[in-house]
Amino acid sequence: MAALAEEQTEVAVKLEPEGPPTLLPPQAGDGAGEGGGGTTNNGPNGGGGNVATASSSAGGDGGTPKPSAAVSAVAPAGAAPVPAAAPEAGVPHDRQTLLAVLQFLRQSNLREAEEALRREARLLEEAVAGTGAPGEADGAGTEAASALLSRVTASAPGPAAPDPPGTGASGAAAVSGLATGPAAPGKVGSVAVEDQPDVSAVLSAYNQQGDPTMYEEYYSGLKHFIECSLDCHRAELSQLFYPLFVHMYLELVYNQHENEAKSFFEKFHGDQECYYQDDLRVLSSLTKKEHMKGNETMLDFRTSKFVLRISRDSYQLLKRHLQEKQNNQIWNIVQEHLYIDIFDGMPRSKQQIDAMVGSLAGEAKREANKSKVFFGLLKEPEIEVPLDDEDEEGENEEGKPKKKKPKKDSIGSKSKKQDPNAPPQNRIPLPELKDSDKLDKIMNMKETTKRVRLGPDCLPSICFYTFLNAYQGLTAVDVTDDSSLIAGGFADSTVRVWSVTPKKLRSVKQAADLSLIDKESDDVLERIMDEKTASELKILYGHSGPVYGASFSPDRLWATDHYQPLRIFAGHLADVNCTRFHPNSNYVATGSADRTVRLWDVLNGNCVRIFTGHKGPIHSLTFSPNGRFLATGATDGRVLLWDIGHGLMVGELKGHTDTVCSLRFSRDGEILASGSMDNTVRLWDAVKAFEDLETDDFTTATGHINLPENSQELLLGTYMTKSTPVVHLHFTRRNLVLAAGAYSPQ
């Protein structure tokens, strides 16, 4: 380890022999390069991108946390060299830190020091070519790196002491220092950089490029190697094609090799999976460097590492190939732009991989789904439910047996006992029940006693509400929990509410009339309503654009004493299309056009689950009544089932041929209903779908299971409309299905 001193400043940097170092700006969302038993090779895990930390970072389950590159204190002119952390064998270097040091030298007008460091980076590439892949350094390589760096050691004259810890130079990048003397392992400095990566900083990563005429040969060589691999490895290694294709194309475009970029795109874009075709259409429009600035799709892809989940055997096979071919161009992209999540065990099959991939940023990291989730239900408040008169009469009439109590729901309603998987009762402050809320719960419980028990032999009836002459453009539908009102959101900025019971909608009386009402009377709520305004329909005005969501909510969902959001859930790379609260109110699920589903903790705003597998934007979500499972639907026509506790996909329902717009579990959790733009409602056996799940230690560790091949066994019925896409589904408290949509003549 040696110190590099030049003019006013002294900076010590440690590099490791992992191939040619590539200088990149700090990026939002960058994570470790390997996980699941592998070593970390790309710096600290986490989002934001505003601090390039030199501390250790685990790459996943079983991964060994190792310190990254260390940066020593900044000293004034004439200061003695500051000893930095001792080199360790097998320690990966941090390119984020290296770039930050170069930025600091440039802003401090230390051009000679900057050029010397860049030269050493190039010398390092020559010295360690072929010694190993990123993430694994051997002893000989470490010695070579130390010897090379020692050749550029310099010290300015003068016995001045170094700055105390914590001091640094002025400028955009401040280097936090260490105390004089040998540094303890793991205690390393950090480099503060800009809060967010701007466009120029993000694009500058593509400056490090090879011979543009060789890109097709590089890609063809890797393609030939993968296609000639054994079947068990080919499926996993084929995941490399798409991210490598995108980044190599963007490098050519950014460096203004437009003809080579066009030829590269035309030759290889047809080899990519069909579910990436929409992204490739956007990519094909980026033909010049100027097009890349401000393009959200490109920035999302560039600042978010593409996650690949690969078995250790497949990864070792890839590493040996790139090492033998000395294909540094491919390996630099793998190292800088991909997150390889390595797991121990048998390689995944093509079916298992296809079920999980397809999102904008690849698969979810396994550690993203390791947080504990309290998916159980909260204990219900004890409310006495009086018997109906008809129940008492039925029990006392002569010659008739007493009515049996209904069976308890298997996947069903909230229990009076505390669920062991439930969150603490006071984890989220819920409001106390008012008298009106208690009355509503009593009515709900009475309805429950009359609920139809559904199953494969007892399917629900379906009542379909068709919006005729909906020239305003129906965009959203919702039904109240008691099934008394239905609301529609329209493209003409209106919300229209209908009563679906004989009881009509009425407005409140004028203030002068309200003052005459006896507030102590039992029917005060009826007296305040104006019978003259009674009608089946009310139109609500106020929006200035299309209404894409409508919801009836009896809770205190909005905090009117705050003009700012109470929580902001940030993380999706594209529009959020649907949201749904968990039955215990501690979590909220979101579905996005980035083809991922995320589960957020309402208490702290953290993302505790990331589900990937859909091949199109997600448009529908629903939790099972017991809170354990989540069903999601998307434009790919597939319905995916997720185990929230384990963070695993446990089912795939195929049958729809168009976007799945609505999903609902029955009140007892026995049946899942799905509505689609293909004009059908389908009913699925939810009990059979979730029984005997293979969630043992192995599947939980690797993050994949064997899905049933034939989901038609779970299909209980298909119901077609004449020409009406199904926009909304709702189960009444007695398990009648209400469906809604706007008639669309062909």
C-alpha positions, 0 to 999 in steps of 0.5 A: 500500500502506498500513498500518492502525493501531488502538490497540495493534496495527498490521497492513498488509494488501494486497487485490487487485481480484478481486471482493468479498472473502469471509472464510473460515477456514483449511481443510484441503486448500485449494489454488490456485484455478486450475492448468495455466497459470492463475494462483493465486487461493486461497492456498497449496496443501496440506493440514492447514489449520493455517497460512495462508501468504502465500508464493507458490504455483503452481497447476499446470503452466505456472502462474506462481507469484505472491505472495499477500497480505502481512502486516507486523510487529506493533508496540506502541502508538505505533509508526510504521507498518511498510512492507509489500511493494510492491503488484504488478499482477496479484497475487491476494489471500489470503482465508485471510490476511485472515480470520486478520488479522480473527481476530487483531484480534478476539482482541486486542479491536481492534473498531474496526480489525476493523470498519474492515477489514470496511468496506473489504472492502465498499467494495472490492466496490463499486469493482471490480465488473465489473473482472475475475474472480478470478485476473486483476487489471488495473492500474486495479483495483490502483490503486483498491484502493491508493487505498481502503486509503490512506483508512484509514491511521492512526498512533498518536502516539509515535516508538516503533520497531517490533518486531523480526522474528519477534515477535508478539502473544499469542493464538490467532493469531500474526503473524510479522513482517518487517524494517523497510523495504521488503520484498523480493518474495516474502518475506512473513509468515505467520499461524499459526492453529489446527491443525485447523478445528473445526466452527464455523470450517468452517461460518462460511464460509456466513455470506457469503450473498446474497439467499436468494430469488435463489438459484434465479434465480442457478442457473437463469441459469447453467444456461441459459447453459451449456445454450445454449453450444456443444457443445464447451464445454457438457460441460466447463461442466456440471461446475459444476452439482453443486458449485454446487448443494451449496454453495448449498444448504448456504448456505441451510440454514446461514443458516436459510432452510429453505423456500428451501433445500427449494425449491432442492433439489427444483427442481434435484437431479434435474439432477445426474448419476446417480453423485451420487445417494447423496451427494444422499440424504445432503445431503437429510437436512441440513435445519437448521443443527443437522444440519450440525454433526458431519456428516462428509460435509458437512465433507469436502465443505466442507474439500476443494476440488472439482476441475474440469478445464476447458480455457482457452477454456471457462474464459474463456467462463464468466468473461466470462458471470459478469462481464457478469451481475455474478453475485458469488454464483456467482463467490464459490463458484467462487473459494472452494470450487472448484479450477479446473485449467485446461489448454491445448488442445481442450476434452474430450468428454463421454465423456472427462469422464464417464470421469474424474469421479465422486469425492467431491472431483471429479477429481484435480489434474494435479500430483498425478500428476506425481511420479516413481514407480519402478514397475520391479521389483527385481533378483532375488537369484541362486539356482541352480535344480537340474534336476528328475530328470524333466527330466534323464531326459526330455532323455537318453531316446533318441528324444525331443527335449530339452525346450525352455526356456519362453519368457520372460514378456512382461509377466511375472515379475521380471528378473535384470537391473536394470530402469531404472524400478526403485527403488534396491535399498536404497531400502526395507530388505528383510530378507535371505533365509533358507534356508527363503525360498531353498528356497521361491523355488527351488520357485517357479522350478521351478513357473514352468518348468511354467507354462501360457502363456496367451493368447486361444487358450489360456484357463486352467481355473477351479477354484471353491471354494464355501462351502456353509451359510456361515451365519456370513457369508463376508466375506473370502477369501485363498489362499496363494501356493503355493495350498496353503491357503485362508482365510475371514473371517466375520461371526461374528469367526472366521477359518477355514483349510482345506488344499486339498491332501492334506496336513492341518493340524497343531498344534505339539507340547506343550513337554514333547514338543518338548524330546525332539526332536533339533534337528539332524535333517533332518526337525525341522520334521516332528517338531515337528508333532503328527499327532494334531491333523491335520485339514482345517480350523482355526478361529482365534478372537480378533476381536470383530467381523466379519473384513473382510480376511484375508491370508497373508503370508510377509514380515515385514509387522508390526513387533513391536518397535513398538506404534505404526504405522510409517506412516500414510497419511492423505488419503482422505475415506471408508473404505478398502476394499482395499489392495495392495502394489506388486510392488517393495514400495516402494508401496502402493495403497488403494481407498476409498469416496470413489471414489478410488484412491491410491498411497502411497510406503512410504518417506516416506508421501507420496501420489504418485498419485490416480486418479479415474473410478469412480462407486462405492466401490472394492473390488478392486485388482491390479498387473500382474506387471511393476509398470507397470499397476494394475487397479481394480474398484468397485460401479459394475461397471467395471474401470479400467486405469491407467498408473502411470508416466504417472498416466493411465487407459488402459482401461475394461472394461465387462461386469459388472453388479454390484460387482467384488470381485476382480481378478487378473493371470495370472502371466505378465501375459497375462490379467486375471481379474475376479470380481463379485457378479453371479455371474460370472468374466470373463477379459480380454486384458491384452496387447491392452488395454495395447498401443499406448498414446497416452501422448505429450506432449499426453495427459500434459500434459492428463491424458486420452486417448481410451479404446477405445469397445468393451471387448467386444473384450478379453473372452475369456470369461465363466463363470457360477456357479449362484448364488455371488457371486465373492469371491476370485480367485487364479492358481496358479504354473502359471496355474490360476485358483482362485475362491471365494465363498459360495453364496447361495440366491435 
